């Protein structure tokens, strides 16, 4: 019953780039606000970026100017382009879907993909 599948995580050196992808298996992708969260060991899960069906974006201050969230509605996919990566970006990144249009529905979470920024 997995509906959100993330990919693209891995090991990258400081200053490098990485692109995360999340495919949401739904016929109503255009009704969901999509978000990327991250959680490092011992830390609270935090919202990194989000994007509405209409393309309104949000970024947490620590990634502003470095990360870009985007979505491809026909492909039911949301992306997180990460540039100028720093060691403190190391975390498990989770895709989240929140239905904000039409009938109510529970939020959906992906399984997470690990991003490690290290030499």
Protein Blocks (a to p, Z undefined) as FASTA:
>chain_A
ZZbdcehiacddehiacddddddddfklmmpccddddddehiacddfbdcdfkopacddf
klgokaccdddfklopacdddehiafklgccdddddddfehjdddddddebjaddddZZ
